Each structure stands twice: as C-alpha cells, then as structure tokens.
C-alpha cells in the first residue's frame, strides 16, 4: 500500500464534536449542584430560601460555561 492513500477522511465541522465534549463538564456540574441542593434541603428545610438562591447562582455559572462552549467554534472556526 502506498503511504499517500487516505484511509478515512474527516469532513464537516469539528466544532460540533468539540462542543459535545465541552458540554459534559457543565452537565456534570448541574447534576452535582442540584443533587447536593436536594440533600441540603432534606437536611435543613428551614434554610430553603438560601439554598435555592445558591443553587440558581451555581446553575447560572455552569450554564454560562456551556454557552461559552457553544460560541467558541463560531469564533475560532474557519
């Protein structure tokens, strides 16, 4: 076989694959936030307002990372 033969060609946008991989982190983060928040609410129901506010703030930060990940392929794409 010649060394110049192509066995497989990659075509399409690799940015979509990159975003799919980068969405794993915020997905795990959101799961941890709401899982621990549910445990905290079960242990201290009187602190529900504070716990819920912290959950929403953490969720917003995790989703901001996901939005940055979806924009980067368009910014640095060719």
N, CA, C and O atoms as CSV, one atom per row, in Angstrom:
chain,resi,resn,atom,element,x,y,z
A,1,UNK,N,N,0.838,-1.183,0.000
A,1,UNK,CA,C,0.000,0.000,0.000
A,1,UNK,C,C,0.881,1.243,0.000
A,1,UNK,O,O,1.925,1.297,0.649
A,2,UNK,N,N,0.439,2.198,-0.720
A,2,UNK,CA,C,1.203,3.441,-0.798
A,2,UNK,C,C,0.964,4.278,0.458
A,2,UNK,O,O,-0.104,4.231,1.069
A,3,UNK,N,N,1.978,5.034,0.815
A,3,UNK,CA,C,1.900,5.840,2.029
A,3,UNK,C,C,0.962,7.031,1.865
A,3,UNK,O,O,0.550,7.632,2.858
A,4,UNK,N,N,0.623,7.377,0.638
A,4,UNK,CA,C,-0.205,8.555,0.414
A,4,UNK,C,C,-1.694,8.239,0.333
A,4,UNK,O,O,-2.494,9.153,0.131
A,5,UNK,N,N,-2.088,6.995,0.482
A,5,UNK,CA,C,-3.506,6.656,0.435
A,5,UNK,C,C,-4.209,7.147,1.703
A,5,UNK,O,O,-3.650,7.111,2.799
A,6,UNK,N,N,-5.421,7.595,1.527
A,6,UNK,CA,C,-6.215,8.065,2.649
A,6,UNK,C,C,-7.171,6.963,3.076
A,6,UNK,O,O,-7.990,6.491,2.287
A,7,UNK,N,N,-7.056,6.564,4.324
A,7,UNK,CA,C,-7.930,5.516,4.830
A,7,UNK,C,C,-9.285,6.072,5.261
A,7,UNK,O,O,-10.318,5.437,5.043
A,8,UNK,N,N,-9.280,7.224,5.855
A,8,UNK,CA,C,-10.524,7.839,6.295
A,8,UNK,C,C,-10.361,9.347,6.216
A,8,UNK,O,O,-9.310,9.888,6.561
A,9,UNK,N,N,-11.394,10.010,5.768
A,9,UNK,CA,C,-11.368,11.460,5.664
A,9,UNK,C,C,-12.340,12.049,6.676
A,9,UNK,O,O,-13.448,11.546,6.864
A,10,UNK,N,N,-11.908,13.111,7.315
A,10,UNK,CA,C,-12.770,13.803,8.259
A,10,UNK,C,C,-13.331,15.021,7.554
A,10,UNK,O,O,-12.590,15.886,7.086
A,11,UNK,N,N,-14.641,15.074,7.485
A,11,UNK,CA,C,-15.262,16.229,6.852
A,11,UNK,C,C,-16.354,16.754,7.767
A,11,UNK,O,O,-16.853,16.037,8.635
A,12,UNK,N,N,-16.713,17.993,7.566
A,12,UNK,CA,C,-17.731,18.598,8.414
A,12,UNK,C,C,-17.102,19.476,9.470
A,12,UNK,O,O,-15.905,19.762,9.436
A,13,UNK,N,N,-17.908,19.888,10.384
A,13,UNK,CA,C,-17.450,20.796,11.428
A,13,UNK,C,C,-16.990,20.015,12.652
A,13,UNK,O,O,-17.778,19.317,13.290
A,14,UNK,N,N,-15.733,20.138,12.965
A,14,UNK,CA,C,-15.230,19.515,14.183
A,14,UNK,C,C,-15.627,20.315,15.418
A,14,UNK,O,O,-15.502,19.836,16.545
A,15,UNK,N,N,-16.111,21.553,15.195
A,15,UNK,CA,C,-16.572,22.364,16.318
A,15,UNK,C,C,-17.764,21.747,17.017
A,15,UNK,O,O,-17.909,21.878,18.232
A,16,UNK,N,N,-18.623,21.074,16.261
A,16,UNK,CA,C,-19.784,20.441,16.890
A,16,UNK,C,C,-19.358,19.284,17.782
A,16,UNK,O,O,-19.967,19.045,18.825
A,17,UNK,N,N,-18.326,18.574,17.381
A,17,UNK,CA,C,-17.797,17.497,18.227
A,17,UNK,C,C,-17.150,18.101,19.471
A,17,UNK,O,O,-17.306,17.581,20.576
A,18,UNK,N,N,-16.438,19.179,19.286
A,18,UNK,CA,C,-15.815,19.857,20.423
A,18,UNK,C,C,-16.840,20.382,21.404
A,18,UNK,O,O,-16.642,20.293,22.616
A,19,UNK,N,N,-17.949,20.934,20.891
A,19,UNK,CA,C,-18.978,21.418,21.799
A,19,UNK,C,C,-19.635,20.256,22.533
A,19,UNK,O,O,-19.944,20.365,23.720
A,20,UNK,N,N,-19.846,19.167,21.848
A,20,UNK,CA,C,-20.425,17.993,22.508
A,20,UNK,C,C,-19.561,17.523,23.663
A,20,UNK,O,O,-20.073,17.137,24.713
A,21,UNK,N,N,-18.256,17.555,23.469
A,21,UNK,CA,C,-17.344,17.164,24.549
A,21,UNK,C,C,-17.302,18.212,25.655
A,21,UNK,O,O,-17.193,17.877,26.835
A,22,UNK,N,N,-17.390,19.481,25.267
A,22,UNK,CA,C,-17.321,20.525,26.293
A,22,UNK,C,C,-18.614,20.633,27.089
A,22,UNK,O,O,-18.609,21.215,28.174
A,23,UNK,N,N,-19.707,20.100,26.592
A,23,UNK,CA,C,-20.978,20.147,27.325
A,23,UNK,C,C,-21.025,19.117,28.445
A,23,UNK,O,O,-21.925,19.155,29.284
A,24,UNK,N,N,-20.077,18.210,28.466
A,24,UNK,CA,C,-20.058,17.197,29.526
A,24,UNK,C,C,-19.786,17.852,30.891
A,24,UNK,O,O,-20.429,17.507,31.883
A,25,UNK,N,N,-18.852,18.781,30.939
A,25,UNK,CA,C,-18.492,19.434,32.202
A,25,UNK,C,C,-19.653,20.185,32.847
A,25,UNK,O,O,-19.963,19.932,34.011
A,26,UNK,N,N,-20.310,21.111,32.122
A,26,UNK,CA,C,-21.456,21.787,32.719
A,26,UNK,C,C,-22.598,20.835,33.070
A,26,UNK,O,O,-23.321,21.072,34.038
A,27,UNK,N,N,-22.770,19.769,32.301
A,27,UNK,CA,C,-23.807,18.788,32.622
A,27,UNK,C,C,-23.542,18.105,33.947
A,27,UNK,O,O,-24.454,17.917,34.752
A,28,UNK,N,N,-22.305,17.739,34.171
A,28,UNK,CA,C,-21.932,17.126,35.450
A,28,UNK,C,C,-22.076,18.149,36.577
A,28,UNK,O,O,-22.547,17.819,37.666
A,29,UNK,N,N,-21.669,19.384,36.312
A,29,UNK,CA,C,-21.770,20.428,37.328
A,29,UNK,C,C,-23.205,20.700,37.750
A,29,UNK,O,O,-23.481,20.861,38.939
A,30,UNK,N,N,-24.114,20.753,36.796
A,30,UNK,CA,C,-25.521,20.986,37.117
A,30,UNK,C,C,-26.077,19.825,37.936
A,30,UNK,O,O,-26.844,20.038,38.876
A,31,UNK,N,N,-25.694,18.604,37.584
A,31,UNK,CA,C,-26.139,17.448,38.355
A,31,UNK,C,C,-25.646,17.481,39.785
A,31,UNK,O,O,-26.392,17.157,40.709
A,32,UNK,N,N,-24.395,17.868,39.975
A,32,UNK,CA,C,-23.839,17.963,41.329
A,32,UNK,C,C,-24.538,19.061,42.124
A,32,UNK,O,O,-24.851,18.877,43.300
A,33,UNK,N,N,-24.781,20.203,41.481
A,33,UNK,CA,C,-25.418,21.326,42.172
A,33,UNK,C,C,-26.803,20.941,42.676
A,33,UNK,O,O,-27.120,21.146,43.848
A,34,UNK,N,N,-27.624,20.385,41.796
A,34,UNK,CA,C,-28.996,20.088,42.212
A,34,UNK,C,C,-29.070,18.841,43.090
A,34,UNK,O,O,-29.964,18.733,43.930
A,35,UNK,N,N,-28.158,17.909,42.911
A,35,UNK,CA,C,-28.129,16.756,43.806
A,35,UNK,C,C,-27.780,17.147,45.224
A,35,UNK,O,O,-28.441,16.729,46.174
A,36,UNK,N,N,-26.737,17.953,45.366
A,36,UNK,CA,C,-26.347,18.406,46.713
A,36,UNK,C,C,-27.359,19.383,47.293
A,36,UNK,O,O,-27.568,19.417,48.505
A,37,UNK,N,N,-27.986,20.176,46.431
A,37,UNK,CA,C,-29.020,21.083,46.917
A,37,UNK,C,C,-30.221,20.332,47.465
A,37,UNK,O,O,-30.804,20.737,48.472
A,38,UNK,N,N,-30.592,19.247,46.811
A,38,UNK,CA,C,-31.695,18.425,47.300
A,38,UNK,C,C,-31.350,17.802,48.643
A,38,UNK,O,O,-32.195,17.748,49.537
A,39,UNK,N,N,-30.126,17.335,48.793
A,39,UNK,CA,C,-29.699,16.790,50.088
A,39,UNK,C,C,-29.712,17.870,51.170
A,39,UNK,O,O,-30.121,17.614,52.303
A,40,UNK,N,N,-29.269,19.058,50.823
A,40,UNK,CA,C,-29.248,20.145,51.801
A,40,UNK,C,C,-30.666,20.536,52.217
A,40,UNK,O,O,-30.916,20.812,53.390
A,41,UNK,N,N,-31.594,20.562,51.256
A,41,UNK,CA,C,-32.983,20.881,51.579
A,41,UNK,C,C,-33.606,19.807,52.466
A,41,UNK,O,O,-34.425,20.117,53.332
A,42,UNK,N,N,-33.229,18.562,52.259
A,42,UNK,CA,C,-33.761,17.483,53.090
A,42,UNK,C,C,-33.219,17.570,54.512
A,42,UNK,O,O,-33.909,17.206,55.463
A,43,UNK,N,N,-31.987,18.051,54.660
A,43,UNK,CA,C,-31.386,18.120,55.997
A,43,UNK,C,C,-31.805,19.373,56.762
A,43,UNK,O,O,-31.999,19.332,57.977
A,44,UNK,N,N,-31.945,20.490,56.039
A,44,UNK,CA,C,-32.313,21.746,56.692
A,44,UNK,C,C,-33.410,22.444,55.891
A,44,UNK,O,O,-33.118,23.354,55.116
A,45,UNK,N,N,-34.643,22.040,56.061
A,45,UNK,CA,C,-35.717,22.672,55.287
A,45,UNK,C,C,-35.946,24.142,55.648
A,45,UNK,O,O,-36.517,24.885,54.849
A,46,UNK,N,N,-35.516,24.569,56.822
A,46,UNK,CA,C,-35.716,25.968,57.212
A,46,UNK,C,C,-34.798,26.915,56.430
A,46,UNK,O,O,-35.049,28.120,56.414
A,47,UNK,N,N,-33.754,26.412,55.788
A,47,UNK,CA,C,-32.836,27.236,55.003
A,47,UNK,C,C,-33.124,27.126,53.507
A,47,UNK,O,O,-32.224,27.293,52.683
A,48,UNK,N,N,-34.365,26.848,53.162
A,48,UNK,CA,C,-34.718,26.596,51.758
A,48,UNK,C,C,-34.442,27.805,50.864
A,48,UNK,O,O,-33.968,27.644,49.740
A,49,UNK,N,N,-34.732,29.002,51.347
A,49,UNK,CA,C,-34.518,30.199,50.525
A,49,UNK,C,C,-33.058,30.412,50.171
A,49,UNK,O,O,-32.729,30.691,49.018
A,50,UNK,N,N,-32.193,30.282,51.144
A,50,UNK,CA,C,-30.761,30.470,50.916
A,50,UNK,C,C,-30.186,29.375,50.020
A,50,UNK,O,O,-29.383,29.645,49.127
A,51,UNK,N,N,-30.605,28.148,50.271
A,51,UNK,CA,C,-30.100,27.023,49.470
A,51,UNK,C,C,-30.550,27.164,48.025
A,51,UNK,O,O,-29.763,26.959,47.102
A,52,UNK,N,N,-31.812,27.514,47.830
A,52,UNK,CA,C,-32.337,27.652,46.473
A,52,UNK,C,C,-31.635,28.793,45.724
A,52,UNK,O,O,-31.348,28.669,44.533
A,53,UNK,N,N,-31.361,29.899,46.420
A,53,UNK,CA,C,-30.657,31.018,45.787
A,53,UNK,C,C,-29.248,30.601,45.366
A,53,UNK,O,O,-28.788,30.969,44.285
A,54,UNK,N,N,-28.569,29.840,46.210
A,54,UNK,CA,C,-27.231,29.364,45.854
A,54,UNK,C,C,-27.276,28.360,44.716
A,54,UNK,O,O,-26.365,28.319,43.888
A,55,UNK,N,N,-28.326,27.549,44.665
A,55,UNK,CA,C,-28.470,26.603,43.559
A,55,UNK,C,C,-28.630,27.349,42.238
A,55,UNK,O,O,-27.996,26.998,41.242
A,56,UNK,N,N,-29.460,28.356,42.229
A,56,UNK,CA,C,-29.708,29.102,40.991
A,56,UNK,C,C,-28.443,29.825,40.542
A,56,UNK,O,O,-28.154,29.883,39.346
A,57,UNK,N,N,-27.693,30.372,41.483
A,57,UNK,CA,C,-26.444,31.048,41.140
A,57,UNK,C,C,-25.424,30.071,40.556
A,57,UNK,O,O,-24.778,30.373,39.552
A,58,UNK,N,N,-25.280,28.913,41.176
A,58,UNK,CA,C,-24.362,27.903,40.651
A,58,UNK,C,C,-24.797,27.386,39.296
A,58,UNK,O,O,-23.960,27.158,38.423
A,59,UNK,N,N,-26.105,27.197,39.107
A,59,UNK,CA,C,-26.633,26.762,37.819
A,59,UNK,C,C,-26.322,27.785,36.729
A,59,UNK,O,O,-25.949,27.418,35.615
A,60,UNK,N,N,-26.477,29.065,37.055
A,60,UNK,CA,C,-26.187,30.113,36.074
A,60,UNK,C,C,-24.719,30.106,35.670
A,60,UNK,O,O,-24.404,30.290,34.495
A,61,UNK,N,N,-23.815,29.896,36.625
A,61,UNK,CA,C,-22.394,29.839,36.290
A,61,UNK,C,C,-22.066,28.638,35.413
A,61,UNK,O,O,-21.281,28.752,34.472
A,62,UNK,N,N,-22.663,27.489,35.716
A,62,UNK,CA,C,-22.419,26.296,34.889
A,62,UNK,C,C,-22.961,26.473,33.483
A,62,UNK,O,O,-22.310,26.084,32.514
A,63,UNK,N,N,-24.133,27.050,33.362
A,63,UNK,CA,C,-24.714,27.246,32.036
A,63,UNK,C,C,-23.953,28.307,31.251
A,63,UNK,O,O,-23.914,28.253,30.022
A,64,UNK,N,N,-23.349,29.269,31.939
A,64,UNK,CA,C,-22.520,30.252,31.244
A,64,UNK,C,C,-21.331,29.566,30.585
A,64,UNK,O,O,-20.937,29.932,29.478
A,65,UNK,N,N,-20.758,28.571,31.262
A,65,UNK,CA,C,-19.661,27.811,30.645
A,65,UNK,C,C,-20.143,27.068,29.406
A,65,UNK,O,O,-19.424,26.991,28.410
A,66,UNK,N,N,-21.343,26.528,29.459
A,66,UNK,CA,C,-21.885,25.820,28.297
A,66,UNK,C,C,-22.126,26.795,27.143
A,66,UNK,O,O,-21.873,26.450,25.989
A,67,UNK,N,N,-22.602,27.985,27.431
A,67,UNK,CA,C,-22.832,28.972,26.369
A,67,UNK,C,C,-21.513,29.449,25.763
A,67,UNK,O,O,-21.428,29.674,24.556
A,68,UNK,N,N,-20.498,29.601,26.591
A,68,UNK,CA,C,-19.181,29.952,26.052
A,68,UNK,C,C,-18.692,28.835,25.132
A,68,UNK,O,O,-18.112,29.100,24.079
A,69,UNK,N,N,-18.926,27.594,25.531
A,69,UNK,CA,C,-18.522,26.460,24.710
A,69,UNK,C,C,-19.242,26.399,23.381
A,69,UNK,O,O,-18.662,25.948,22.393
A,70,UNK,N,N,-20.489,26.838,23.327
A,70,UNK,CA,C,-21.222,26.797,22.060
A,70,UNK,C,C,-20.814,27.946,21.130
A,70,UNK,O,O,-20.969,27.836,19.914
A,71,UNK,N,N,-20.298,29.033,21.683
A,71,UNK,CA,C,-19.901,30.177,20.868
A,71,UNK,C,C,-18.488,30.019,20.305
A,71,UNK,O,O,-18.209,30.501,19.207
A,72,UNK,N,N,-17.607,29.364,21.026
A,72,UNK,CA,C,-16.198,29.272,20.624
A,72,UNK,C,C,-15.974,28.643,19.241
A,72,UNK,O,O,-15.121,29.142,18.506
A,73,UNK,N,N,-16.682,27.588,18.844
A,73,UNK,CA,C,-16.444,27.072,17.487
A,73,UNK,C,C,-16.760,28.092,16.402
A,73,UNK,O,O,-16.136,28.080,15.341
A,74,UNK,N,N,-17.737,28.988,16.659
A,74,UNK,CA,C,-18.060,30.006,15.670
A,74,UNK,C,C,-17.027,31.119,15.662
A,74,UNK,O,O,-16.750,31.703,14.614
A,75,UNK,N,N,-16.455,31.417,16.821
A,75,UNK,CA,C,-15.458,32.483,16.905
A,75,UNK,C,C,-14.145,32.040,16.273
A,75,UNK,O,O,-13.549,32.787,15.498
A,76,UNK,N,N,-13.691,30.834,16.595
A,76,UNK,CA,C,-12.390,30.388,16.126
A,76,UNK,C,C,-12.471,29.459,14.908
A,76,UNK,O,O,-11.441,28.973,14.441
A,77,UNK,N,N,-13.657,29.211,14.397
A,77,UNK,CA,C,-13.813,28.347,13.231
A,77,UNK,C,C,-13.288,29.013,11.968
A,77,UNK,O,O,-13.062,30.223,11.928
A,78,UNK,N,N,-13.104,28.214,10.963
A,78,UNK,CA,C,-12.566,28.765,9.709
A,78,UNK,C,C,-13.624,28.864,8.674
A,78,UNK,O,O,-13.355,29.306,7.556
